[in-house]
Amino acid sequence: QVQLVESGGGLVQAGGSLRLSCAASGSIASIADMAWHRQAPGKQRELVARITSGGTTNYADSVKGRFTISRDNAKNTVLLQMDSLRPEDTVVYYCNADVREWNLRRRDYWGQGTQVTVSL
């Protein structure tokens, strides 16, 4: 079994910054893609940013130039640096990891979510 634990959410004023962190632990042989998604109430979960094990990244158009995703493969962690935050970034953010476990099973895991609130 694998657990993803997120931290770093909170309240910030518009234009400010937050950094989200997600640490994966458990029966991990390797992790392919890691990503951050977000979901507003009543809406579908959307991809914010993704990073491959080799470091290739892609971003949602709405966050390009403002958010930066990075990872530490040795520590099985993924970070999301969020700058120039806007009120519309106010949602719950979820960490996601494509994990190959030691029993060779490959599975998508999700964190519990962390709330980000951006005030005017």
C-alpha positions as CSV (number, residue, x, y, z in Angstrom):
1,Q,0.0,0.0,0.0
2,V,1.1,3.5,-0.8
3,Q,0.2,6.8,1.0
4,L,0.4,10.3,-0.4
5,V,0.5,13.1,2.2
6,E,0.1,16.7,1.1
7,S,0.9,19.9,3.0
8,G,1.3,23.6,2.3
9,G,-2.2,24.8,1.6
10,G,-3.7,27.7,3.3
11,L,-4.9,31.3,3.0
12,V,-3.0,33.9,1.0
13,Q,-3.8,37.3,-0.5
14,A,-4.1,37.7,-4.2
15,G,-0.6,38.1,-5.8
16,G,0.9,36.0,-3.1
17,S,2.6,32.7,-3.1
18,L,2.2,29.2,-1.6
19,R,4.1,26.0,-2.0
20,L,2.4,22.6,-1.9
21,S,4.3,19.5,-1.0
22,C,3.4,15.9,-1.5
23,A,5.3,12.9,-0.1
24,A,4.7,9.4,-1.2
25,S,5.6,6.5,1.1
26,G,5.0,2.8,1.3
27,S,5.6,-0.1,-1.0
28,I,7.1,1.9,-3.8
29,A,9.4,0.4,-6.4
30,S,9.2,3.4,-8.7
31,I,7.0,6.4,-9.6
32,A,6.4,7.4,-13.2
33,D,4.3,10.6,-13.5
34,M,3.5,12.8,-10.5
35,A,0.9,15.5,-10.8
36,W,-1.2,18.1,-9.1
37,H,-4.9,18.4,-9.9
38,R,-7.6,20.7,-8.5
39,Q,-11.3,20.5,-8.0
40,A,-13.9,23.2,-7.3
41,P,-17.2,22.3,-5.8
42,G,-19.6,20.9,-8.4
43,K,-16.9,20.8,-11.1
44,Q,-14.7,18.1,-12.6
45,R,-11.2,17.6,-11.3
46,E,-8.7,19.2,-13.6
47,L,-5.0,18.8,-14.2
48,V,-2.9,21.6,-13.0
49,A,0.6,20.4,-13.7
50,R,2.4,17.1,-14.4
51,I,6.0,16.0,-14.2
52,T,7.5,12.8,-15.5
53,S,10.3,10.8,-13.8
54,G,12.7,12.4,-16.2
55,G,11.6,15.9,-15.4
56,T,9.4,16.8,-18.4
57,T,6.6,19.1,-17.3
58,N,3.3,20.3,-18.6
59,Y,0.8,22.8,-17.2
60,A,-2.7,23.9,-17.6
61,D,-3.0,27.1,-19.6
62,S,-4.5,28.9,-16.7
63,V,-1.4,28.4,-14.5
64,K,1.5,28.6,-17.1
65,G,4.0,31.2,-16.1
66,R,2.7,31.3,-12.5
67,F,3.0,27.7,-11.1
68,T,6.1,25.5,-11.2
69,I,6.1,21.8,-10.5
70,S,9.2,19.9,-9.4
71,R,10.1,16.6,-7.9
72,D,12.7,14.8,-5.8
73,N,12.9,11.2,-7.1
74,A,15.1,10.1,-4.2
75,K,12.5,11.3,-1.7
76,N,9.4,10.5,-3.7
77,T,8.1,14.0,-3.3
78,V,6.5,16.5,-5.7
79,L,6.3,20.2,-5.1
80,L,4.0,22.9,-6.6
81,Q,5.3,26.4,-6.3
82,M,2.3,28.8,-6.9
83,D,3.1,32.4,-7.5
84,S,0.9,35.4,-8.5
85,L,-2.1,33.6,-7.0
86,R,-5.6,34.7,-8.0
87,P,-8.9,34.3,-6.3
88,E,-9.9,31.8,-9.0
89,D,-7.1,29.5,-7.8
90,T,-9.2,29.0,-4.7
91,V,-10.0,25.2,-4.7
92,V,-8.8,21.9,-3.2
93,Y,-5.6,20.6,-4.7
94,Y,-4.8,16.9,-5.0
95,C,-1.5,15.2,-5.4
96,N,-1.4,12.2,-7.8
97,A,1.3,9.6,-8.4
98,D,1.5,6.7,-10.9
99,V,3.2,4.1,-8.7
100,R,4.8,0.7,-9.5
101,E,4.8,-1.2,-6.2
102,W,7.3,-3.9,-5.2
103,N,4.7,-6.6,-6.0
104,L,4.8,-5.2,-9.6
105,R,1.3,-3.8,-9.4
106,R,1.0,-0.4,-11.1
107,R,-1.7,1.9,-9.7
108,D,-2.7,5.5,-9.5
109,Y,-2.7,7.0,-6.0
110,W,-4.2,10.2,-4.7
111,G,-3.6,12.4,-1.7
112,Q,-6.4,13.6,0.6
113,G,-6.4,17.1,-0.8
114,T,-5.3,20.5,0.6
115,Q,-7.3,23.6,0.5
116,V,-5.9,26.8,-1.1
117,T,-7.8,30.0,-0.5
118,V,-6.8,33.3,-2.2
119,S,-8.4,36.4,-0.9
120,L,-8.8,39.8,-2.6
